[in-house]
Amino acid sequence: MASRKQSLEKLSAIFEERKSNETDMAFRNMFACACYLSMLGQNEAGRKQLISLFDWLGWGKRKTYFRAILDSFTEYAPEYASEISANHEINKVISGFEPAPR
């Protein structure tokens, strides 16, 4: 069964809650890098990075939402990366990604 792409508006709001301690951009960058790892075919590494991020953000309070992102992560990593508003330099690397020919 195919998973459904999740809206990242809630995740962005969770990141915004962290502005006071200046970790919101670090979280955005970590999420985007996890997406990039998945795009490179390193799905397990990307998932582990996401799980670490979600643990930091309070996995217990948002388990259903975070699980839905994880379940759809591999399929939608490029879209998720483009939606999360990471640093320009990270976005540039991801936008320049071209999958290897098969």
DSSP file (Angstrom, degrees, kcal/mol; ACC not computed):
  #  RESIDUE AA STRUCTURE BP1 BP2  ACC     N-H-->O    O-->H-N    N-H-->O    O-->H-N    TCO  KAPPA ALPHA  PHI   PSI    X-CA   Y-CA   Z-CA
    1    1 A M              0   0    0      0, 0.0     2,-0.2     0, 0.0     0, 0.0   0.000 360.0 360.0 360.0 129.9    0.0    0.0    0.0
    2    2 A A        -     0   0    0      1,-0.1     2,-0.1    73,-0.0    70,-0.1  -0.458 360.0-125.8 -73.9 143.7    1.4    3.4   -1.0
    3    3 A S        -     0   0    0     68,-0.2     2,-0.4    -2,-0.2    -1,-0.1  -0.474  22.2-115.3 -85.6 162.7    1.8    6.0    1.7
    4    4 A R        -     0   0    0     -2,-0.1    68,-0.1    64,-0.1     2,-0.1  -0.815  27.5-110.7-102.2 136.8    0.3    9.4    1.5
    5    5 A K        -     0   0    0     -2,-0.4     2,-0.3     1,-0.1    64,-0.1  -0.413  36.0-138.2 -64.0 137.8    2.5   12.6    1.3
    6    6 A Q        -     0   0    0     -2,-0.1     2,-0.3    62,-0.1    -1,-0.1  -0.708  12.8-113.3 -99.4 148.6    2.2   14.6    4.4
    7    7 A S        -     0   0    0     -2,-0.3     4,-0.3     1,-0.1     3,-0.3  -0.622  17.8-154.9 -74.2 137.6    1.9   18.4    4.7
    8    8 A L  S  > S+     0   0    0     -2,-0.3     4,-2.7     1,-0.2     5,-0.2   0.300  71.1  98.6 -97.7   8.9    5.0   19.9    6.3
    9    9 A E  H  > S+     0   0    0      2,-0.2     4,-2.1     1,-0.2    -1,-0.2   0.919  85.3  47.4 -60.7 -43.4    3.2   22.9    7.6
   10   10 A K  H  > S+     0   0    0     -3,-0.3     4,-2.2     2,-0.2    -1,-0.2   0.913 111.8  50.4 -64.8 -42.0    2.8   21.4   11.1
   11   11 A L  H  > S+     0   0    0     -4,-0.3     4,-2.4     1,-0.2    -2,-0.2   0.915 109.6  50.9 -63.1 -42.1    6.5   20.4   11.1
   12   12 A S  H  X S+     0   0    0     -4,-2.7     4,-2.5     1,-0.2    -1,-0.2   0.892 109.2  51.3 -61.3 -39.0    7.5   23.9   10.1
   13   13 A A  H  X S+     0   0    0     -4,-2.1     4,-1.6     2,-0.2    -1,-0.2   0.893 108.2  51.6 -64.9 -39.0    5.4   25.3   12.9
   14   14 A I  H  < S+     0   0    0     -4,-2.2     4,-0.5     2,-0.2    -2,-0.2   0.918 111.0  48.3 -62.6 -42.9    7.1   22.9   15.3
   15   15 A F  H >< S+     0   0    0     -4,-2.4     3,-1.7     1,-0.2    -2,-0.2   0.912 107.4  55.8 -61.9 -42.4   10.5   24.2   14.1
   16   16 A E  H >< S+     0   0    0     -4,-2.5     3,-1.9     1,-0.3     4,-0.3   0.821  95.3  65.9 -61.3 -31.8    9.3   27.8   14.5
   17   17 A E  T 3< S+     0   0    0     -4,-1.6     3,-0.5     1,-0.3    -1,-0.3   0.755  97.9  57.0 -59.2 -22.7    8.5   27.0   18.2
   18   18 A R  T X >S+     0   0    0     -3,-1.7     5,-1.5    -4,-0.5     3,-1.3   0.388  73.3 101.9 -91.2   2.1   12.3   26.6   18.6
   19   19 A K  G X 5S+     0   0    0     -3,-1.9     3,-1.6     1,-0.3    -1,-0.2   0.847  72.5  64.7 -56.0 -34.7   13.2   30.1   17.3
   20   20 A S  G 3 5S+     0   0    0     -3,-0.5    -1,-0.3     1,-0.3    -2,-0.1   0.818 110.1  36.3 -62.7 -30.0   13.8   31.3   20.8
   21   21 A N  G < 5S-     0   0    0     -3,-1.3    -1,-0.3    -4,-0.1    -2,-0.2   0.216 111.9-120.8-107.5  15.5   16.7   29.0   21.3
   22   22 A E  T < 5S+     0   0    0     -3,-1.6     4,-0.2    -4,-0.3    -3,-0.2   0.771  80.3 115.4  58.0  33.5   17.9   29.4   17.7
   23   23 A T     >< +     0   0    0     -5,-1.5     4,-2.4    -8,-0.2     5,-0.2   0.464  43.7  93.6-106.8  -3.1   17.6   25.7   16.7
   24   24 A D  H  > S+     0   0    0     -6,-0.4     4,-2.1     1,-0.2     5,-0.1   0.907  89.0  44.3 -58.7 -43.9   14.8   26.0   14.1
   25   25 A M  H  > S+     0   0    0      2,-0.2     4,-2.8     1,-0.2    62,-0.2   0.879 110.6  54.6 -70.4 -35.8   17.3   26.3   11.2
   26   26 A A  H  > S+     0   0    0     -4,-0.2     4,-2.3     1,-0.2    -1,-0.2   0.910 109.8  48.0 -61.1 -40.1   19.4   23.5   12.5
   27   27 A F  H  X S+     0   0    0     -4,-2.4     4,-2.4     2,-0.2    -2,-0.2   0.905 111.5  49.5 -66.7 -41.4   16.2   21.3   12.5
   28   28 A R  H  X S+     0   0    0     -4,-2.1     4,-2.6    -5,-0.2    -2,-0.2   0.924 112.8  47.6 -62.1 -43.9   15.3   22.4    9.0
   29   29 A N  H  X S+     0   0    0     -4,-2.8     4,-2.6     2,-0.2    -2,-0.2   0.898 111.0  50.8 -64.4 -40.7   18.8   21.6    7.8
   30   30 A M  H  X S+     0   0    0     -4,-2.3     4,-2.0    -5,-0.2    -1,-0.2   0.913 111.4  48.0 -63.6 -42.5   18.8   18.2    9.5
   31   31 A F  H  X S+     0   0    0     -4,-2.4     4,-2.0     2,-0.2    -2,-0.2   0.938 112.9  48.1 -62.9 -47.1   15.4   17.3    7.9
   32   32 A A  H  X S+     0   0    0     -4,-2.6     4,-2.3     1,-0.2    -2,-0.2   0.891 110.9  50.9 -62.1 -40.4   16.6   18.4    4.5
   33   33 A C  H  X S+     0   0    0     -4,-2.6     4,-2.5     2,-0.2    -1,-0.2   0.870 107.3  53.4 -66.4 -36.0   19.9   16.4    4.8
   34   34 A A  H  X S+     0   0    0     -4,-2.0     4,-1.9     2,-0.2    -1,-0.2   0.909 109.3  49.7 -63.0 -40.6   17.9   13.3    5.8
   35   35 A C  H  X S+     0   0    0     -4,-2.0     4,-2.4     2,-0.2    -2,-0.2   0.923 109.8  51.0 -61.5 -44.3   15.9   13.8    2.6
   36   36 A Y  H  X S+     0   0    0     -4,-2.3     4,-1.8     1,-0.2     6,-0.2   0.907 106.6  53.7 -62.6 -42.4   19.1   14.1    0.6
   37   37 A L  H  <>S+     0   0    0     -4,-2.5     5,-2.6     1,-0.2    -1,-0.2   0.924 109.9  48.4 -57.2 -43.7   20.5   10.9    2.1
   38   38 A S  H ><5S+     0   0    0     -4,-1.9     3,-1.7     1,-0.2     5,-0.2   0.900 107.4  54.7 -63.6 -40.6   17.3    9.1    1.1
   39   39 A M  H 3<5S+     0   0    0     -4,-2.4    -1,-0.2     1,-0.3    -2,-0.2   0.815 104.5  55.4 -62.6 -29.5   17.6   10.6   -2.4
   40   40 A L  T 3<5S-     0   0    0     -4,-1.8    -1,-0.3    -3,-0.2    -2,-0.2   0.484 126.6-103.0 -79.4  -2.8   21.1    9.2   -2.6
   41   41 A G  T < 5S+     0   0    0     -3,-1.7     2,-1.2    -4,-0.2     3,-0.3   0.483  89.7 123.0  92.7   3.9   19.7    5.7   -1.8
   42   42 A Q     >< +     0   0    0     -5,-2.6     4,-2.3    -6,-0.2     5,-0.2  -0.476  26.8 154.9 -94.9  62.2   20.8    5.8    1.8
   43   43 A N  H  >  +     0   0    0     -2,-1.2     4,-2.7    -5,-0.2    -1,-0.2   0.877  67.5  50.3 -61.8 -42.4   17.3    5.3    3.1
   44   44 A E  H  > S+     0   0    0     -3,-0.3     4,-2.5     2,-0.2    -1,-0.2   0.913 111.1  49.2 -65.6 -41.5   18.2    3.8    6.5
   45   45 A A  H  > S+     0   0    0      2,-0.2     4,-2.0     1,-0.2    -1,-0.2   0.916 113.0  47.8 -63.0 -42.6   20.7    6.6    7.2
   46   46 A G  H  X S+     0   0    0     -4,-2.3     4,-2.3     2,-0.2    -2,-0.2   0.912 111.6  49.5 -64.1 -43.1   18.0    9.2    6.3
   47   47 A R  H  X S+     0   0    0     -4,-2.7     4,-2.7     1,-0.2    -2,-0.2   0.902 109.9  51.3 -63.3 -41.3   15.4    7.5    8.5
   48   48 A K  H  X S+     0   0    0     -4,-2.5     4,-2.2     1,-0.2    -1,-0.2   0.892 109.4  50.4 -64.1 -38.2   17.8    7.3   11.4
   49   49 A Q  H  X S+     0   0    0     -4,-2.0     4,-2.3     2,-0.2    -1,-0.2   0.917 111.6  48.5 -65.9 -41.3   18.5   10.9   11.1
   50   50 A L  H  X S+     0   0    0     -4,-2.3     4,-3.1     2,-0.2     5,-0.2   0.910 109.3  52.1 -63.7 -41.9   14.8   11.7   11.0
   51   51 A I  H  X S+     0   0    0     -4,-2.7     4,-2.3     2,-0.2    -1,-0.2   0.911 109.7  49.5 -61.7 -41.7   14.1    9.5   14.1
   52   52 A S  H  X S+     0   0    0     -4,-2.2     4,-2.0     2,-0.2    -1,-0.2   0.921 112.5  47.9 -61.7 -43.6   16.8   11.4   16.0
   53   53 A L  H  X S+     0   0    0     -4,-2.3     4,-1.9     1,-0.2    -2,-0.2   0.930 112.1  48.6 -62.2 -45.9   15.3   14.7   15.0
   54   54 A F  H  X>S+     0   0    0     -4,-3.1     5,-0.6     1,-0.2     4,-0.6   0.844 108.2  54.6 -67.0 -33.1   11.8   13.6   15.9
   55   55 A D  H ><5S+     0   0    0     -4,-2.3     3,-1.0    -5,-0.2     4,-0.4   0.934 109.4  48.2 -60.7 -45.2   13.1   12.3   19.3
   56   56 A W  H 3<5S+     0   0    0     -4,-2.0    -2,-0.2     1,-0.2    -1,-0.2   0.858 111.3  50.8 -62.0 -36.8   14.6   15.8   19.9
   57   57 A L  H 3<5S-     0   0    0     -4,-1.9    -1,-0.2    -5,-0.1    -2,-0.2   0.505 131.3 -85.5 -83.5  -4.9   11.3   17.5   18.9
   58   58 A G  T XX5 -     0   0    0     -3,-1.0     3,-1.3    -4,-0.6     4,-0.9   0.882  45.5-170.4 101.1  60.2    9.2   15.3   21.2
   59   59 A W  G >4<S+     0   0    0     -5,-0.6     3,-0.9    -4,-0.4     4,-0.3   0.848  83.4  60.0 -47.7 -44.0    8.3   12.1   19.5
   60   60 A G  G 34 S+     0   0    0      1,-0.3     3,-0.4     2,-0.2    -1,-0.3   0.809 105.3  46.9 -60.8 -32.9    5.8   11.1   22.2
   61   61 A K  G <4 S+     0   0    0     -3,-1.3    -1,-0.3     1,-0.2    -2,-0.2   0.666 125.5  29.0 -82.4 -17.2    3.6   14.2   21.7
   62   62 A R  S <X S+     0   0    0     -4,-0.9     4,-2.8    -3,-0.9     5,-0.3  -0.030  74.6 134.9-134.4  30.3    3.5   13.8   17.9
   63   63 A K  H  > S+     0   0    0     -3,-0.4     4,-2.5    -4,-0.3     5,-0.2   0.862  72.8  49.3 -55.1 -45.7    3.8   10.1   17.3
   64   64 A T  H  > S+     0   0    0      2,-0.2     4,-1.9     1,-0.2    -1,-0.2   0.928 115.4  43.3 -63.9 -45.9    1.1    9.8   14.7
   65   65 A Y  H  > S+     0   0    0      2,-0.2     4,-2.0     1,-0.2    -2,-0.2   0.940 116.0  46.7 -66.0 -48.2    2.2   12.7   12.6
   66   66 A F  H  X S+     0   0    0     -4,-2.8     4,-2.5     1,-0.2    -2,-0.2   0.893 111.3  52.3 -62.7 -39.4    5.9   11.8   12.8
   67   67 A R  H  X S+     0   0    0     -4,-2.5     4,-2.7    -5,-0.3    -1,-0.2   0.895 107.2  53.2 -62.8 -40.4    5.1    8.2   11.9
   68   68 A A  H  X S+     0   0    0     -4,-1.9     4,-1.3     2,-0.2    -1,-0.2   0.896 109.7  48.0 -63.3 -39.9    3.2    9.3    8.9
   69   69 A I  H  X S+     0   0    0     -4,-2.0     4,-1.0     2,-0.2     3,-0.4   0.946 112.9  48.4 -64.1 -47.2    6.2   11.4    7.7
   70   70 A L  H >< S+     0   0    0     -4,-2.5     3,-0.5     1,-0.2     4,-0.5   0.898 109.2  53.2 -59.2 -40.9    8.5    8.4    8.2
   71   71 A D  H 3< S+     0   0    0     -4,-2.7    -1,-0.2     1,-0.2   -68,-0.2   0.795 119.5  33.8 -66.5 -27.8    6.1    6.1    6.4
   72   72 A S  H 3X S+     0   0    0     -4,-1.3     4,-2.1    -3,-0.4    -1,-0.2   0.431  92.8 100.2-103.8  -1.4    6.1    8.4    3.3
   73   73 A F  H <X S+     0   0    0     -4,-1.0     4,-0.9    -3,-0.5     7,-0.2   0.888  79.4  46.6 -57.5 -51.7    9.6    9.6    3.6
   74   74 A T  H  4 S+     0   0    0     -4,-0.5     3,-0.4     1,-0.2    -1,-0.2   0.902 116.1  45.7 -62.1 -41.8   11.4    7.5    1.0
   75   75 A E  H  4 S+     0   0    0      1,-0.2    -1,-0.2    -4,-0.2    -2,-0.2   0.851 124.9  30.4 -70.0 -35.3    8.8    8.0   -1.6
   76   76 A Y  H  X S+     0   0    0     -4,-2.1     4,-2.8     1,-0.1     3,-0.3   0.193  78.2 119.3-113.9  16.0    8.5   11.8   -1.1
   77   77 A A  H  X S+     0   0    0     -4,-0.9     4,-2.7    -3,-0.4     5,-0.2   0.880  77.0  51.0 -52.6 -45.0   12.0   12.8    0.0
   78   78 A P  H  > S+     0   0    0      0, 0.0     4,-1.7     0, 0.0    -1,-0.2   0.922 113.8  44.4 -61.9 -41.4   12.6   15.2   -2.9
   79   79 A E  H  > S+     0   0    0     -3,-0.3     4,-1.2     2,-0.2    -2,-0.2   0.920 113.7  50.2 -66.9 -43.5    9.3   17.0   -2.3
   80   80 A Y  H >X S+     0   0    0     -4,-2.8     4,-1.1     1,-0.2     3,-0.6   0.918 109.1  52.1 -60.5 -43.6    9.8   17.2    1.4
   81   81 A A  H 3< S+     0   0    0     -4,-2.7     3,-0.5    -5,-0.3     5,-0.4   0.892 109.8  48.9 -61.0 -39.5   13.3   18.6    0.9
   82   82 A S  H 3< S+     0   0    0     -4,-1.7    -1,-0.2     1,-0.2     3,-0.2   0.717 112.8  48.6 -74.5 -19.1   12.1   21.3   -1.3
   83   83 A E  H << S+     0   0    0     -4,-1.2    -1,-0.2    -3,-0.6    -2,-0.2   0.616  93.5  73.0 -93.8 -13.6    9.3   22.3    1.1
   84   84 A I  S  < S-     0   0    0     -4,-1.1    -1,-0.2    -3,-0.5    -2,-0.1   0.585  89.8-130.5 -89.3  -9.0   11.2   22.6    4.4
   85   85 A S        +     0   0    0     -4,-0.3   -56,-0.1    -3,-0.2   -57,-0.1   0.961  38.9 173.2  62.0  55.9   13.1   25.9    3.8
   86   86 A A        -     0   0    0     -5,-0.4   -60,-0.1     1,-0.2   -57,-0.1  -0.187  47.0 -56.6 -77.2-179.3   16.6   24.8    4.8
   87   87 A N     >  -     0   0    0    -62,-0.2     4,-2.6     1,-0.1     3,-0.3  -0.231  52.8-113.1 -57.9 150.6   19.6   27.0    4.3
   88   88 A H  H  > S+     0   0    0      1,-0.2     4,-2.5     2,-0.2     5,-0.2   0.884 115.7  53.8 -53.4 -44.2   20.2   28.2    0.7
   89   89 A E  H  > S+     0   0    0      1,-0.2     4,-1.7     2,-0.2    -1,-0.2   0.888 110.8  45.5 -63.9 -39.4   23.4   26.2    0.4
   90   90 A I  H  > S+     0   0    0     -3,-0.3     4,-2.4     2,-0.2    -1,-0.2   0.920 112.4  51.1 -69.3 -43.7   21.7   23.0    1.4
   91   91 A N  H  X S+     0   0    0     -4,-2.6     4,-2.9     1,-0.2    -2,-0.2   0.881 107.8  54.3 -59.3 -37.8   18.8   23.7   -0.9
   92   92 A K  H  X S+     0   0    0     -4,-2.5     4,-1.4    -5,-0.2    -1,-0.2   0.910 108.8  47.4 -64.1 -43.3   21.3   24.4   -3.8
   93   93 A V  H  < S+     0   0    0     -4,-1.7     4,-0.2     2,-0.2    -2,-0.2   0.934 115.4  45.5 -62.5 -45.8   22.9   21.0   -3.3
   94   94 A I  H >< S+     0   0    0     -4,-2.4     3,-1.5     1,-0.2    -2,-0.2   0.906 110.6  52.1 -67.0 -41.7   19.6   19.2   -3.2
   95   95 A S  H 3< S+     0   0    0     -4,-2.9    -1,-0.2     1,-0.3    -2,-0.2   0.783 107.8  53.8 -67.7 -24.3   18.1   21.0   -6.2
   96   96 A G  T 3< S+     0   0    0     -4,-1.4    -1,-0.3    -5,-0.2    -2,-0.2   0.446  82.7 121.1 -85.8  -0.6   21.2   20.1   -8.2
   97   97 A F    <   -     0   0    0     -3,-1.5    -3,-0.0    -4,-0.2   -57,-0.0  -0.429  38.9-176.7 -68.0 131.9   20.8   16.4   -7.4
   98   98 A E        -     0   0    0     -2,-0.2    -2,-0.0     3,-0.0    -3,-0.0  -0.988  27.6-120.9-128.8 122.6   20.4   14.1  -10.4
   99   99 A P        -     0   0    0      0, 0.0   -59,-0.1     0, 0.0     3,-0.1  -0.268  35.7-101.3 -59.7 146.0   19.7   10.4   -9.8
  100  100 A A        -     0   0    0      1,-0.1     2,-0.0     2,-0.1     0, 0.0  -0.416  43.4-102.5 -65.7 141.2   22.3    8.1  -11.3
  101  101 A P              0   0    0      0, 0.0    -1,-0.1     0, 0.0    -3,-0.0  -0.344 360.0 360.0 -64.3 147.7   21.1    6.4  -14.5
  102  102 A R              0   0    0     -3,-0.1    -2,-0.1    -2,-0.0     0, 0.0   0.447 360.0 360.0 -92.4 360.0   20.0    2.9  -14.2
